[in-house]
Amino acid sequence: MKIYFFAGDRDGRKRRSPRGFTLLEVLVVILLIGILAVIVAPAWTAFFDRQSLKIATEQVYQGMRDAQGTARRQKVDWEACFRKVDGQTQWTTHAQGSSVSESDWRTLEPKLELDEDATTIRKLTLQGQTVYRVEFSHKGHVAGQLGRVTLKLKKQPTPKRCVIFSTLLGNLRLGETSSAKKCN
């Protein structure tokens, strides 16, 4: 009868197992993963920030298109309004002259804001709040003012994305900039 030792040689000595990793090998791999994470993480978060900015601008654009279309269909003047409340940028669309409740305002992501220096639409003060407004006539035309609504990330001056009203007939388009210049 033969006795087998699984933890060592026949004579009972322990031998080194060819399977597994040494502590040094594991530490080197962890160090490499850490270095890669430090390199990739800023680019990854910047990518998500740009995507959030793009999505918010497209939501504002689509909301303004809807207001313009509703003005045409209902033959009533409509407007899109923007404001900042407690550090949050909010926007709404509604029939001109109608009352707007707090629940009608849509809030952008907390890391985004209205760039007040680059936004060139009409600015009003209503009940102590600054409100930016663009009006659409009952024909869907921009009522008298051309300009842009510009959004940006709160902690970075660039990139910026904007919705531009380029003709009195109501042509809306999206623009962007990656420099300190205005959106085009």
Secondary structure, DSSP 4 states (H G I P E B T S, - for coil): -----SSB-TTS-B---SSS--HHHHHHHHHHHHHHHHHHHHHHHHHHHHHHHHHHHHHHHHHHHHHHHHHHHHTS-EEEEEEEETTEEEEEEEETT----GGGPEEPPTTEEE-TTT--SEEEEETTEEEEEEEE-TTS-B-S--EEEEEEETT-S--EEEEEE-STT--EEEEEESSSSPP-
